[in-house]
């Protein structure tokens, strides 16, 4: 009886023994380790798995510098800028190597405008669609004639785009925005998705502008900057008066006061600051 019990115990022990491993079938892939996509030692090149950038972990703390570069768009939060550009129907600026094509960029230098005939593309009143000026100027290619023509193409006195939104609600800041875009030194009408009012645009130029390449100028330097083809913006020195206008190229006046083009107290070309702003003292900023 004891012998049968011993045999019974032995039999149950034999049943608990694991079954021997079956040999791998010919051509089957070698077993992998617990390291995820890293193949087990001894695995041949045909069976090795190539780890693609899309298979990297998206945890920034787990990525190498190279992996972060490959997934750079996931780390740059430019969604607000993309939404703004989408609304304005403009594209994100693309980086390109400088070369001969940069020197051949069309600026439509041969185009001439009289300030009365306005291209249809510049007449839309919807400020959510940024107008693309056919004539543009950019740093390193400035000239007095080009600057004067850039201003005239917008036809500030006749263009329906610059008509009042309501009695007393002028669009001088929209005109300045359009000219600055054509001069490739934008005074923005939108910061992110926020639309700036006339007063906020004046404040932006005073406080944010100097950090964006805008420099103060006074006296004869104002006229010299405009005559060299640089964009010069004037606004009343009295900070409670919110107006903006463009300084136009001109002979040096005896009183050293610049002549202004814009929409403020009046919608006009080449007028004295007293006529445009109602005050003579002005602050001026120019951009290279």
Residue pairs with C-beta under 8 A, 6 or more apart in sequence:
24 30
29 43
29 47
30 39
30 40
30 42
30 43
30 44
30 47
31 40
32 38
32 39
32 40
32 43
33 39
33 40
33 41
37 49
37 51
37 55
39 47
39 48
39 49
53 67
53 70
53 71
56 63
56 67
56 70
56 71
57 63
58 71
58 74
60 68
60 75
63 71
68 75
78 92
80 192
80 193
81 92
81 192
82 92
83 193
84 190
84 192
84 193
85 91
85 92
87 128
87 190
87 193
88 128
88 129
88 130
88 190
89 129
89 130
90 130
105 138
107 135
107 136
107 137
107 138
107 141
107 146
108 134
108 135
108 136
109 146
111 134
111 135
111 149
111 153
112 149
113 135
113 149
113 152
113 153
113 155
114 152
115 152
115 155
115 156
115 157
115 158
115 269
116 155
116 157
116 158
117 155
118 153
118 154
118 155
118 158
118 159
119 134
119 153
121 131
121 132
121 134
122 131
122 133
122 153
122 154
122 155
122 159
122 161
122 178
123 159
123 160
123 161
124 131
124 161
125 160
125 161
125 163
127 174
127 189
127 195
130 181
131 161
131 178
131 181
133 150
133 153
133 154
133 178
133 181
133 182
134 153
135 146
135 149
135 150
135 153
135 182
136 150
136 182
136 183
136 184
137 143
137 146
137 147
137 150
137 182
137 183
137 184
137 229
138 183
138 184
139 184
139 185
139 288
142 228
142 229
142 230
143 229
144 226
144 227
144 228
144 229
144 249
146 229
147 183
147 226
147 229
147 230
147 231
147 249
148 248
148 249
150 179
150 182
150 183
151 179
151 246
151 248
151 261
153 182
154 161
154 162
154 175
154 178
154 179
154 182
156 162
156 175
156 261
156 262
156 263
156 267
156 269
157 267
157 268
157 269
161 171
161 174
161 178
162 171
162 172
162 174
162 175
162 263
162 267
163 171
164 170
164 171
165 171
170 198
170 263
170 264
170 267
171 263
172 198
172 243
172 244
172 245
172 262
172 263
172 264
173 189
173 196
173 197
173 198
173 201
173 202
173 244
174 189
175 246
175 262
175 263
176 187
176 201
176 233
176 244
176 245
176 246
176 262
177 186
177 187
177 188
177 189
177 201
179 231
179 246
180 186
180 187
180 231
180 233
180 287
183 231
183 287
185 213
185 214
185 231
185 287
185 288
187 201
187 204
187 205
187 209
187 233
188 196
188 201
188 204
189 195
189 196
189 201
190 196
191 204
196 204
198 242
198 243
198 244
199 242
201 244
202 235
202 242
202 243
202 244
205 214
205 233
205 235
205 244
205 285
206 235
206 239
206 283
209 285
210 216
210 285
213 287
213 288
214 233
214 285
214 286
214 287
215 285
215 286
215 287
216 283
216 284
216 285
217 225
217 232
217 284
217 285
217 286
218 284
219 256
220 252
220 256
222 232
222 234
222 247
222 258
222 284
222 286
223 247
223 250
223 252
223 253
223 256
223 258
225 232
225 247
225 286
226 232
226 247
226 248
226 249
226 250
226 258
226 286
227 249
227 250
229 249
230 286
230 287
230 288
231 246
231 286
231 287
232 246
232 247
232 258
232 284
232 285
232 286
233 244
233 245
233 246
233 247
233 284
233 285
233 286
234 244
234 245
234 246
234 247
234 258
234 260
234 273
234 277
234 282
234 283
234 284
235 242
235 243
235 244
235 245
235 277
235 282
235 283
235 284
236 242
236 243
236 273
236 277
236 278
236 279
236 281
236 282
236 283
237 279
237 281
237 282
237 283
238 279
238 281
241 277
241 278
241 279
243 262
243 264
243 265
243 276
243 277
244 262
244 264
245 260
245 261
245 262
245 263
245 264
245 276
245 277
246 260
246 261
246 262
247 258
247 259
247 260
247 261
247 284
248 258
248 259
248 260
248 261
248 269
248 270
250 258
250 259
250 270
253 259
257 272
257 273
257 280
257 282
258 273
258 282
258 284
259 270
259 271
259 272
260 270
260 271
260 272
260 273
260 276
260 277
261 268
261 269
261 270
261 271
262 268
262 276
264 276
264 277
265 275
265 276
265 277
265 278
266 275
266 276
268 275
268 276
272 280
273 279
273 280
273 281
273 282
274 280
